[in-house]
Amino acid sequence: MSTSYGAAFALMRESASQAWRAYTRHAFVEGLKDGSLSREAFLHYLRQDYVFLIHFSRAWALAVVKSETHGEMRAAVATVNALVAEEMQLHIGICEAAGISQEDLFATTERAENLAYTRFVLEAGYSGDLLDLLAALAPCVMGYGEIGQRLASEASSQTYADWIGTYAGDDYQEACKAVGILLDNALERRLGKDFTTSPRWPRLCKTFETATELEVGFWQMGLTP
Ligand SMILES: Cc1ncc(C[n+]2csc(CCO)c2C)c(N)n1
């Protein structure tokens, strides 16, 4: 499953296997799977996730700034557009259907766990190059792809079927593959074909692992409205 998201992602995931498991099999995720997650926790998560998406859009916009080729710019711009034009709008719609008004959504106070994660990603990009930024962005993109795929086949409840369907769907799975290709190509361009032998590789894996741990923190925050 994970191999379809590219070679570098598979290696980074392996290097952070403990944190990756804690992220993709978190109690919040299992609650989405069997429907046992409380509505209160889910709505709280959605509110925080809207704020999260604002800062993630900014981080992907930074990926345009840090691009070195037209192909990289195109891939980053496509993600910014999907986030701002579609996903954020979709989120507003989901929240509205769940009884969270736009006013309520925009008035959400950002939780510390949320702030820590998004600013860590932005900082990786500000002080590094596109590789540092993509290593911090990858767990978010691919993690939800993997969770969506697994829950689509294992879910024992329809309660959160919409959420699962979004990430298990073809559009989202294609986006994960595109980011996998972007990451592989960006690494080869800057560090060569044998990018894992570069002195930069361990640090990139560490950045990936830290972002994965911050995803665990985000789920944990979701369980404590
Ligand atoms: C906490 C948290 N982590 C990951 C995602 C998933 N996600 C965020 S932005 C984006 C598009 C590409 O970057 C995707 C799939 C989320 N919604 N919330």
The ligand as an SDF file (V2000), in Angstrom:
LIG
                    3D

 18 19  0  0  0  0  0  0  0  0999 V2000
   -4.1730   17.1170   11.1670 C   0  0  0  0  0  0  0  0  0  0  0  0
   -4.3460   16.7720    9.7490 C   0  0  0  0  0  0  0  0  0  0  0  0
   -3.4070   16.0650    9.1170 N   0  0  0  0  0  0  0  0  0  0  0  0
   -3.5550   15.7520    7.8340 C   0  0  0  0  0  0  0  0  0  0  0  0
   -4.6780   16.1460    7.1440 C   0  0  0  0  0  0  0  0  0  0  0  0
   -4.8580   15.7980    5.7190 C   0  0  0  0  0  0  0  0  0  0  0  0
   -4.5170   16.9000    4.8700 N   0  0  0  0  0  0  0  0  0  0  0  0
   -4.2030   18.1130    5.2850 C   0  0  0  0  0  0  0  0  0  0  0  0
   -3.7670   19.1550    4.0060 S   0  0  0  0  0  0  0  0  0  0  0  0
   -4.0200   17.9740    2.9060 C   0  0  0  0  0  0  0  0  0  0  0  0
   -3.8110   18.1950    1.4500 C   0  0  0  0  0  0  0  0  0  0  0  0
   -2.3950   18.1270    1.0100 C   0  0  0  0  0  0  0  0  0  0  0  0
   -1.4670   18.6770    1.8540 O   0  0  0  0  0  0  0  0  0  0  0  0
   -4.4140   16.8190    3.5520 C   0  0  0  0  0  0  0  0  0  0  0  0
   -4.7240   15.6010    2.8690 C   0  0  0  0  0  0  0  0  0  0  0  0
   -5.6430   16.8980    7.8180 C   0  0  0  0  0  0  0  0  0  0  0  0
   -6.7480   17.3390    7.1760 N   0  0  0  0  0  0  0  0  0  0  0  0
   -5.4640   17.1920    9.1180 N   0  0  0  0  0  0  0  0  0  0  0  0
  1  2  1  0
  2  3  1  0
  2 18  2  0
  3  4  2  0
  4  5  1  0
  5  6  1  0
  5 16  2  0
  6  7  1  0
  7  8  2  0
  7 14  1  0
  8  9  1  0
  9 10  1  0
 10 11  1  0
 10 14  2  0
 11 12  1  0
 12 13  1  0
 14 15  1  0
 16 17  1  0
 16 18  1  0
M  CHG  1   7   1
M  END
$$$$
